[in-house]
């Protein structure tokens, strides 16, 4: 079977995309965990009347949302490259 000269390059790009997708999944899991942590911290702050804990919880949720958005953009770029 004759492969085009660019075949090694194509294989390398596919390998990088798979590694990137795996990294994206790992980052999404971490962002989801941070979001859950933030929701819990916000709820604890609400229950205890601690405004600082409540705000820190909201900040963690925002950080998680930003992380998810970044991963969404990366996924879209990967789709365009495939």
N, C-alpha and C positions, 0 to 999 in steps of 0.2 A: 504494500500500500504506500503510495506516495503522499507525503505530508508536505504542506507548503513550508517555505523557509521560515515563516513567522510562527510556526507551530510552537516552538519552545516559549516564545513570548506570550502567545495566547494562553498556554498552560499556566505560565507564571501569573498572568493577570487573573485567571480564574481562581488560582490558589490564593492570591491576595484578597480577592473578593470574598472567598469562603472564610478566610481568617478574619476579615473585617466584619463579616456577618456574625461570627462567633463572638467577637469583641463587642459588637453592638448589643447582642443578647445579654452578655455579662454586665454591660453598663446599664441596660434597661432593668435588669434584676436589682442592681444596686440602687438605681433611682427609685424603683418601686418600694424597696425596703426603706429608703429615706423618706418617701412620701408617707408610708404607714407610721414610721417613727414620728414624723411631724404631726400627723393626725392624733396620735396618742398623746404627744406632748401638749398639743393645743387643748385636747379634752381635759387633761389633768390640770392645765392652767385654768381652764374654765371652772372645773369643779372646786379647785382650791382657792380660786380668786387671785391667782398669781398672773398678772398681766404680762410679765416678762416671759414666763414659760409659754404662755399663749402665743405671744408674738414670735418667739423662737420656733415654735411649732409651725406657724404659718410660713416663716422664712424657709424652713426645711422643705415644706410642701412646694414652695415656689422654686427652690433650687432643683427639686426633683422634676418639676414640670419643664424647666429649662433644659435639663439633661435629656428628657424624652424628646423635646423639640429638636435638639441637636442631633440625636440619633435618627429622628425622622428625616432630617435633611440629608444626613449621610446615606441613609437607605435609598432615598430618591436619586442621589448622585450615582450610587452603585447600579441602580436600575437603568439609568441613562447610559452607563458605560457598558452594560451587557448587551 
